Amino acid sequence: MTTPAEQAILDAHYMARALELARKGHYTTHPNPRVGCVVVRDGQIVGEGWHERAGEPHAEVHALRAAGERARGATAYVTLEPCSHHGRTPPCADALVNAGVARVVAAMQDPNPEVAGRGLLRLEQAGIATESGVLEGEARKLNPGFLKRMEHGLPFVRVKLAMSLDGRTAMESGESQWITGPAARSAVQRLRAQASVVLTGADTVLADNARLTVRADELGLDAGQTALAMSRPPLRVLVDGRLRVPLDAPFFKAGPALVATCVAVEEQYANGPECLIVPGYDGQVDLRQLLVELAQRGVNEVLVEAGPRLAGAFAQLGLVDEFQIFIAGKFLGSSARPLLDWPLAQMKDAPELKITEIRAVGDDWRVTAIPSPAASV
């Protein structure tokens, strides 16, 4: 007979495996959450699955198919509460009931209002034992964008910055390639691949001829992961309040894009990229409203790759959830451009950041930091 303490250890062990499976969907599940599932019977894993992309079977269905008849009387470990509604696929709660599982352990309740406890209730009404909260902290870290969108109506905003040791991002002339080395640039490609949206500004596109695409040869992933990452490229969003970027710019030639502006769309855009008119003032797009609009389109994670003015605007407005700062071992000098355009008069005005991770990336360093307290919503 397994004691409660022993069962808790086993539950954590199998949930850790389910989380490992869920991470396989790191680049592809948008706008759905990353979910993994493990089916265990008599102390043995008899089925595993993970959700790959929207419209395809969920993790539970893959795991139950692998388990077959062995799922009857088994325990299913899933990183997010099984869905109870009909979306692009049938409810996973019903699939678990029909498979005859005896117990379902979820890492966390689904914040989606269409689920929000109804999946677990459906299982309980069918006589299936349920439990929630096993490794919940790890499960939340897996889907920051999906959770923020469901809980606050905004996507998770990650700002990527690259700077020298003296905190500069470009020479006075605007020259910025390349501050960091190949390993750091590869890490940035992976950040792009996992994002729902890569967002930049007109200044960056005009100054650097930026395309902001994901480049397969720079991802640094194995063939299978690269194929998955390239199968769902992020939407590229250009914030161009005054429509300054010409339609023959490399950015538009690189593929589909969305232009966020606050002026009337000119006639030449009729056959050009999609334009989203957002409220604004003096040619400046209301960034919070833009994020609301993107969330309504199912956007979970936004990666901001922009110059000091736009990146600084996101920071000043409290819209940043995480900074990814790449630091190169070089000085650019006092006349070079600053990291953020954010004038601060006194020390008491200086915003505090909590550094959550520092790691070497090739010859450079990568600092992950979050606003402290966390970004306002």
FENWOWO-V822922 format. One record per pair of residues at least 6 apart in sequence whose ideal C-beta (glycine too) atoms are under 7 Angstrom apart, sorted by the first residue. I is the first residue (numbers start at 1). J is the second residue. D is the distance in whole Angstrom. If there is no record, write none. Layout:
i=I j=J d=D
i=I j=J d=D
This chain:
i=11 j=105 d=6
i=11 j=134 d=5
i=12 j=134 d=6
i=12 j=135 d=6
i=14 j=38 d=5
i=14 j=40 d=6
i=14 j=77 d=4
i=15 j=77 d=5
i=15 j=105 d=7
i=15 j=107 d=6
i=15 j=134 d=5
i=15 j=135 d=5
i=16 j=135 d=7
i=17 j=38 d=5
i=18 j=36 d=4
i=18 j=37 d=6
i=18 j=38 d=5
i=18 j=77 d=5
i=18 j=78 d=6
i=18 j=79 d=5
i=19 j=36 d=6
i=19 j=79 d=6
i=19 j=135 d=6
i=19 j=138 d=6
i=19 j=139 d=7
i=19 j=142 d=7
i=20 j=36 d=7
i=21 j=36 d=3
i=21 j=48 d=6
i=21 j=50 d=4
i=22 j=34 d=5
i=22 j=35 d=5
i=22 j=36 d=3
i=22 j=50 d=6
i=22 j=79 d=5
i=22 j=142 d=6
i=23 j=34 d=7
i=23 j=142 d=7
i=24 j=50 d=5
i=25 j=34 d=4
i=25 j=50 d=6
i=25 j=51 d=5
i=25 j=52 d=6
i=26 j=34 d=6
i=26 j=194 d=6
i=27 j=193 d=5
i=27 j=194 d=5
i=27 j=228 d=5
i=27 j=229 d=4
i=27 j=232 d=7
i=28 j=52 d=6
i=28 j=53 d=5
i=28 j=228 d=5
i=28 j=231 d=6
i=28 j=232 d=5
i=29 j=51 d=6
i=29 j=53 d=6
i=29 j=54 d=7
i=30 j=196 d=5
i=30 j=232 d=6
i=30 j=300 d=6
i=31 j=54 d=6
i=31 j=196 d=7
i=31 j=298 d=3
i=31 j=300 d=6
i=32 j=51 d=6
i=32 j=54 d=5
i=33 j=80 d=6
i=33 j=143 d=4
i=33 j=146 d=4
i=34 j=51 d=7
i=34 j=142 d=5
i=34 j=143 d=6
i=35 j=50 d=7
i=35 j=51 d=5
i=35 j=58 d=6
i=35 j=59 d=4
i=35 j=78 d=7
i=35 j=79 d=5
i=35 j=80 d=5
i=36 j=50 d=5
i=36 j=59 d=5
i=36 j=79 d=5
i=37 j=49 d=5
i=37 j=59 d=4
i=37 j=60 d=5
i=37 j=63 d=4
i=37 j=76 d=6
i=37 j=77 d=7
i=37 j=78 d=5
i=38 j=45 d=6
i=38 j=48 d=5
i=38 j=63 d=6
i=38 j=77 d=5
i=39 j=46 d=5
i=39 j=47 d=4
i=39 j=63 d=5
i=39 j=64 d=7
i=39 j=67 d=4
i=39 j=71 d=5
i=39 j=74 d=5
i=39 j=76 d=5
i=40 j=46 d=7
i=40 j=74 d=6
i=40 j=75 d=5
i=40 j=77 d=7
i=41 j=70 d=5
i=41 j=73 d=6
i=41 j=74 d=4
i=46 j=67 d=4
i=46 j=70 d=4
i=46 j=71 d=7
i=46 j=74 d=6
i=47 j=63 d=4
i=47 j=64 d=6
i=47 j=66 d=4
i=47 j=67 d=3
i=47 j=71 d=6
i=48 j=63 d=5
i=48 j=66 d=6
i=49 j=59 d=5
i=49 j=60 d=7
i=49 j=61 d=7
i=49 j=62 d=3
i=49 j=63 d=4
i=49 j=66 d=6
i=50 j=59 d=5
i=50 j=62 d=7
i=51 j=58 d=5
i=51 j=59 d=5
i=53 j=232 d=6
i=54 j=88 d=6
i=55 j=88 d=5
i=57 j=89 d=6
i=58 j=83 d=7
i=58 j=89 d=6
i=58 j=92 d=5
i=59 j=78 d=6
i=60 j=76 d=7
i=60 j=78 d=6
i=60 j=82 d=6
i=60 j=92 d=4
i=60 j=95 d=6
i=60 j=96 d=6
i=61 j=92 d=7
i=61 j=95 d=6
i=63 j=76 d=7
i=64 j=71 d=5
i=64 j=95 d=6
i=64 j=99 d=5
i=67 j=74 d=7
i=71 j=99 d=4
i=71 j=100 d=7
i=71 j=101 d=6
i=72 j=99 d=7
i=72 j=100 d=4
i=73 j=100 d=7
i=73 j=102 d=5
i=74 j=101 d=5
i=74 j=102 d=7
i=75 j=101 d=7
i=75 j=102 d=7
i=75 j=103 d=4
i=75 j=105 d=6
i=76 j=96 d=6
i=76 j=101 d=5
i=76 j=104 d=5
i=77 j=105 d=5
i=78 j=104 d=7
i=78 j=106 d=5
i=79 j=107 d=5
i=79 j=139 d=5
i=79 j=142 d=7
i=80 j=106 d=7
i=80 j=107 d=7
i=80 j=108 d=6
i=80 j=110 d=5
i=80 j=139 d=7
i=81 j=106 d=5
i=81 j=108 d=7
i=81 j=109 d=5
i=81 j=110 d=4
i=81 j=115 d=6
i=81 j=119 d=5
i=81 j=120 d=6
i=81 j=132 d=7
i=82 j=92 d=4
i=82 j=93 d=4
i=82 j=96 d=6
i=82 j=104 d=7
i=82 j=119 d=4
i=83 j=91 d=6
i=83 j=92 d=5
i=83 j=93 d=7
i=83 j=110 d=7
i=83 j=115 d=5
i=83 j=119 d=6
i=84 j=91 d=5
i=84 j=93 d=5
i=84 j=115 d=6
i=84 j=118 d=4
i=84 j=119 d=4
i=84 j=122 d=5
i=85 j=91 d=6
i=85 j=114 d=5
i=85 j=115 d=7
i=93 j=119 d=4
i=93 j=122 d=4
i=93 j=123 d=6
i=96 j=104 d=6
i=96 j=123 d=6
i=96 j=128 d=7
i=97 j=123 d=7
i=97 j=126 d=4
i=97 j=128 d=7
i=101 j=128 d=6
i=102 j=128 d=7
i=102 j=129 d=7
i=103 j=128 d=7
i=103 j=129 d=4
i=104 j=123 d=5
i=104 j=128 d=6
i=104 j=130 d=5
i=105 j=131 d=5
i=105 j=134 d=6
i=106 j=120 d=7
i=106 j=132 d=5
i=107 j=134 d=6
i=107 j=135 d=5
i=107 j=136 d=5
i=107 j=139 d=4
i=108 j=132 d=6
i=108 j=133 d=7
i=108 j=136 d=5
i=108 j=139 d=5
i=108 j=140 d=6
i=109 j=116 d=7
i=109 j=117 d=6
i=109 j=132 d=6
i=110 j=116 d=6
i=110 j=119 d=6
i=111 j=147 d=6
i=111 j=150 d=4
i=111 j=151 d=5
i=112 j=150 d=5
i=120 j=130 d=5
i=120 j=132 d=6
i=123 j=130 d=5
i=124 j=130 d=6
i=140 j=147 d=6
i=144 j=156 d=4
i=145 j=155 d=5
i=145 j=156 d=4
i=145 j=196 d=7
i=145 j=300 d=3
i=145 j=301 d=4
i=146 j=300 d=5
i=148 j=154 d=6
i=148 j=155 d=7
i=148 j=156 d=5
i=149 j=155 d=6
i=149 j=295 d=5
i=149 j=300 d=6
i=152 j=377 d=4
i=153 j=292 d=6
i=153 j=295 d=5
i=154 j=291 d=5
i=154 j=292 d=7
i=154 j=295 d=5
i=154 j=377 d=6
i=155 j=196 d=7
i=155 j=291 d=6
i=155 j=294 d=6
i=155 j=295 d=5
i=155 j=299 d=5
i=155 j=300 d=6
i=155 j=301 d=6
i=155 j=302 d=5
i=156 j=300 d=7
i=156 j=301 d=5
i=156 j=321 d=5
i=157 j=291 d=7
i=157 j=302 d=5
i=157 j=304 d=6
i=157 j=314 d=7
i=157 j=319 d=5
i=157 j=320 d=5
i=157 j=321 d=5
i=158 j=191 d=7
i=158 j=301 d=7
i=158 j=302 d=7
i=158 j=303 d=5
i=158 j=321 d=7
i=158 j=322 d=5
i=158 j=324 d=6
i=159 j=304 d=4
i=159 j=311 d=6
i=159 j=314 d=6
i=159 j=320 d=5
i=159 j=323 d=5
i=160 j=188 d=6
i=160 j=191 d=6
i=160 j=303 d=6
i=160 j=304 d=7
i=160 j=305 d=5
i=160 j=324 d=5
i=161 j=311 d=7
i=161 j=323 d=7
i=161 j=325 d=5
i=161 j=339 d=6
i=162 j=169 d=7
i=162 j=179 d=5
i=162 j=180 d=5
i=162 j=326 d=4
i=163 j=169 d=5
i=163 j=179 d=7
i=163 j=325 d=7
i=163 j=327 d=6
i=163 j=339 d=5
i=164 j=179 d=6
i=164 j=328 d=6
i=164 j=330 d=5
i=164 j=331 d=6
i=164 j=332 d=4
i=165 j=327 d=6
i=165 j=329 d=6
i=165 j=330 d=7
i=165 j=331 d=6
i=166 j=331 d=5
i=166 j=332 d=6
i=167 j=338 d=7
i=167 j=339 d=5
i=168 j=332 d=4
i=168 j=336 d=4
i=168 j=337 d=6
i=168 j=338 d=7
i=169 j=176 d=6
i=169 j=308 d=6
i=169 j=337 d=5
i=169 j=339 d=6
i=170 j=176 d=4
i=170 j=336 d=6
i=170 j=337 d=4
i=171 j=332 d=6
i=171 j=336 d=5
i=172 j=335 d=4
i=172 j=336 d=6
i=172 j=337 d=7
i=174 j=207 d=5
i=176 j=208 d=7
i=178 j=185 d=7
i=179 j=328 d=5
i=180 j=326 d=5
i=180 j=328 d=5
i=180 j=364 d=5
i=181 j=362 d=5
i=181 j=363 d=5
i=181 j=364 d=6
i=182 j=362 d=6
i=183 j=361 d=5
i=183 j=362 d=3
i=183 j=364 d=7
i=184 j=326 d=5
i=184 j=361 d=5
i=184 j=362 d=6
i=184 j=364 d=4
i=184 j=366 d=7
i=185 j=218 d=6
i=186 j=218 d=5
i=186 j=219 d=7
i=186 j=220 d=4
i=187 j=361 d=5
i=187 j=366 d=6
i=189 j=214 d=6
i=189 j=215 d=6
i=189 j=218 d=5
i=189 j=219 d=5
i=190 j=219 d=6
i=191 j=303 d=6
i=191 j=324 d=6
i=192 j=198 d=5
i=192 j=214 d=5
i=192 j=234 d=6
i=192 j=303 d=6
i=193 j=214 d=5
i=193 j=219 d=6
i=193 j=229 d=4
i=194 j=301 d=7
i=195 j=234 d=5
i=195 j=301 d=5
i=195 j=302 d=7
i=195 j=303 d=4
i=196 j=234 d=6
i=196 j=235 d=7
i=196 j=299 d=4
i=196 j=300 d=5
i=196 j=301 d=5
i=196 j=302 d=7
i=197 j=234 d=6
i=197 j=235 d=5
i=197 j=237 d=5
i=197 j=294 d=6
i=197 j=299 d=5
i=197 j=302 d=5
i=198 j=212 d=5
i=198 j=234 d=5
i=198 j=236 d=5
i=198 j=303 d=5
i=198 j=305 d=6
i=199 j=237 d=4
i=199 j=239 d=7
i=199 j=302 d=5
i=199 j=303 d=7
i=199 j=304 d=5
i=200 j=210 d=6
i=200 j=212 d=6
i=200 j=238 d=6
i=200 j=305 d=5
i=200 j=306 d=5
i=201 j=239 d=5
i=201 j=306 d=5
i=201 j=307 d=6
i=201 j=310 d=4
i=202 j=238 d=7
i=202 j=239 d=7
i=202 j=240 d=4
i=202 j=244 d=5
i=202 j=245 d=5
i=203 j=307 d=5
i=203 j=309 d=6
i=204 j=210 d=5
i=204 j=306 d=5
i=204 j=307 d=5
i=205 j=238 d=6
i=205 j=245 d=5
i=205 j=249 d=6
i=205 j=251 d=5
i=206 j=244 d=7
i=206 j=245 d=6
i=209 j=250 d=5
i=210 j=251 d=6
i=211 j=250 d=5
i=211 j=251 d=6
i=211 j=254 d=4
i=212 j=236 d=5
i=212 j=251 d=7
i=212 j=305 d=6
i=213 j=254 d=5
i=213 j=255 d=7
i=214 j=229 d=7
i=214 j=230 d=7
i=214 j=233 d=6
i=214 j=234 d=7
i=216 j=226 d=5
i=216 j=230 d=5
i=219 j=226 d=5
i=219 j=229 d=6
i=221 j=229 d=6
i=235 j=258 d=6
i=236 j=257 d=5
i=237 j=258 d=5
i=237 j=260 d=6
i=238 j=245 d=6
i=238 j=251 d=6
i=238 j=257 d=6
i=238 j=259 d=5
i=238 j=260 d=7
i=239 j=260 d=5
i=239 j=285 d=5
i=239 j=310 d=6
i=240 j=259 d=6
i=240 j=261 d=6
i=241 j=261 d=6
i=241 j=262 d=5
i=241 j=263 d=7
i=241 j=280 d=6
i=241 j=283 d=4
i=241 j=284 d=5
i=241 j=285 d=5
i=242 j=263 d=6
i=242 j=283 d=4
i=243 j=261 d=6
i=243 j=263 d=6
i=243 j=266 d=6
i=245 j=251 d=7
i=247 j=268 d=6
i=247 j=272 d=5
i=251 j=257 d=7
i=252 j=272 d=7
i=252 j=273 d=6
i=257 j=273 d=5
i=258 j=273 d=7
i=258 j=274 d=5
i=258 j=276 d=6
i=259 j=273 d=5
i=259 j=275 d=5
i=259 j=276 d=7
i=260 j=276 d=5
i=260 j=278 d=5
i=260 j=285 d=5
i=260 j=290 d=5
i=261 j=275 d=6
i=261 j=277 d=6
i=261 j=285 d=7
i=262 j=277 d=7
i=262 j=278 d=6
i=262 j=279 d=6
i=262 j=280 d=3
i=262 j=283 d=7
i=262 j=285 d=5
i=263 j=283 d=7
i=265 j=275 d=5
i=265 j=277 d=7
i=269 j=275 d=6
i=276 j=293 d=6
i=278 j=285 d=5
i=278 j=286 d=6
i=278 j=289 d=5
i=278 j=290 d=5
i=278 j=293 d=6
i=279 j=286 d=5
i=279 j=289 d=6
i=280 j=286 d=5
i=287 j=313 d=6
i=287 j=314 d=6
i=287 j=317 d=6
i=287 j=319 d=6
i=288 j=317 d=6
i=288 j=319 d=6
i=291 j=319 d=6
i=294 j=302 d=7
i=304 j=311 d=6
i=304 j=314 d=6
i=308 j=337 d=6
i=308 j=338 d=6
i=308 j=339 d=6
i=308 j=340 d=5
i=308 j=341 d=4
i=309 j=341 d=5
i=311 j=340 d=6
i=312 j=340 d=4
i=312 j=341 d=4
i=312 j=342 d=4
i=314 j=320 d=5
i=315 j=340 d=6
i=315 j=342 d=6
i=316 j=342 d=6
i=318 j=375 d=5
i=318 j=376 d=4
i=319 j=375 d=6
i=320 j=371 d=6
i=320 j=375 d=5
i=321 j=370 d=7
i=321 j=375 d=5
i=322 j=368 d=7
i=322 j=370 d=5
i=323 j=353 d=7
i=323 j=369 d=5
i=324 j=366 d=7
i=324 j=368 d=6
i=325 j=367 d=4
i=325 j=369 d=7
i=326 j=361 d=7
i=326 j=364 d=6
i=326 j=366 d=6
i=327 j=364 d=6
i=327 j=365 d=4
i=327 j=367 d=7
i=328 j=364 d=5
i=329 j=363 d=6
i=329 j=364 d=7
i=344 j=350 d=6
i=351 j=371 d=7
i=352 j=372 d=5
i=353 j=369 d=4
i=353 j=370 d=7
i=353 j=371 d=6
i=353 j=372 d=6
i=354 j=369 d=6
i=354 j=370 d=5
i=354 j=372 d=4
i=355 j=367 d=6
i=355 j=369 d=5
i=356 j=368 d=5
i=356 j=369 d=7
i=356 j=370 d=6
i=357 j=368 d=4
i=358 j=365 d=6
i=358 j=367 d=5
i=359 j=366 d=5
